[in-house]
Amino acid sequence: MIKSPTGSLVTSSWLARHVTEPGLRLIDCRHRFDDPSYGERAYRTGHLPGAIHFGLQSHLVGMEGDGRSPLPAAADFA
């Protein structure tokens, strides 16, 4: 499995060097609260090669927790 030097967030230069390596997973999770359909439209319009789309309300919000949009349980997210 590919490992970044900093964890999950990387620089654009690191990504440019490693984008085609097996095991790298790219997730496009753009979102705008004033336009809930923006993220999927933006993904369909253009995204990094191999990226998948995660919608805030459909993939990244749990059913229970604190705040407006709590993260899902780790098992549910996996």
C-alpha positions as CSV (number, residue, x, y, z in Angstrom):
1,M,0.0,0.0,0.0
2,I,1.2,3.5,-0.8
3,K,1.9,5.7,2.2
4,S,2.1,9.5,2.1
5,P,4.6,11.4,4.2
6,T,1.9,13.3,6.0
7,G,-1.1,10.9,6.3
8,S,-4.3,11.4,4.4
9,L,-3.7,15.0,3.2
10,V,-1.0,15.5,0.6
11,T,0.4,18.3,-1.5
12,S,-0.4,18.6,-5.2
13,S,3.2,17.9,-6.1
14,W,3.2,14.6,-4.1
15,L,-0.1,13.6,-5.7
16,A,1.3,14.4,-9.2
17,R,4.2,12.0,-8.6
18,H,2.0,9.2,-7.2
19,V,-1.4,9.5,-8.8
20,T,-1.0,6.4,-11.0
21,E,0.4,4.1,-8.2
22,P,-1.8,1.1,-7.3
23,G,-3.4,1.4,-3.9
24,L,-3.9,5.1,-4.0
25,R,-7.5,6.1,-3.4
26,L,-8.8,9.6,-4.3
27,I,-12.1,10.9,-2.9
28,D,-13.8,14.0,-4.2
29,C,-16.1,15.3,-1.5
30,R,-16.7,18.9,-2.6
31,H,-19.9,20.3,-1.1
32,R,-21.7,23.6,-0.7
33,F,-24.4,24.0,1.9
34,D,-26.2,26.6,-0.2
35,D,-26.3,24.2,-3.2
36,P,-26.5,20.5,-2.1
37,S,-26.2,19.2,-5.7
38,Y,-23.0,21.1,-6.4
39,G,-20.6,18.4,-5.3
40,E,-21.9,15.7,-7.6
41,R,-22.2,18.2,-10.5
42,A,-18.7,19.4,-10.0
43,Y,-17.4,15.8,-9.8
44,R,-19.2,14.9,-13.1
45,T,-17.8,18.0,-14.8
46,G,-14.2,17.2,-13.8
47,H,-12.2,15.3,-11.2
48,L,-8.8,13.8,-10.8
49,P,-8.3,10.6,-12.7
50,G,-9.5,7.6,-10.6
51,A,-11.3,9.7,-8.0
52,I,-14.6,8.6,-6.6
53,H,-17.3,10.9,-5.3
54,F,-18.5,10.9,-1.7
55,G,-21.5,13.1,-1.0
56,L,-21.7,14.9,2.3
57,Q,-25.3,13.8,3.0
58,S,-25.1,10.4,1.4
59,H,-21.7,9.1,2.5
60,L,-20.1,11.4,5.1
61,V,-22.8,12.0,7.7
62,G,-23.7,9.6,10.5
63,M,-27.1,9.1,12.0
64,E,-26.0,10.0,15.6
65,G,-23.6,12.4,17.0
66,D,-23.0,16.0,17.9
67,G,-23.4,18.9,15.5
68,R,-25.1,19.5,12.2
69,S,-23.3,16.8,10.2
70,P,-21.7,14.2,12.5
71,L,-19.2,11.8,11.0
72,P,-20.4,8.3,10.5
73,A,-19.2,5.5,12.8
74,A,-15.9,4.1,11.5
75,A,-17.4,0.7,10.7
76,D,-20.2,2.3,8.7
77,F,-17.8,4.5,6.8
78,A,-15.5,1.6,6.0
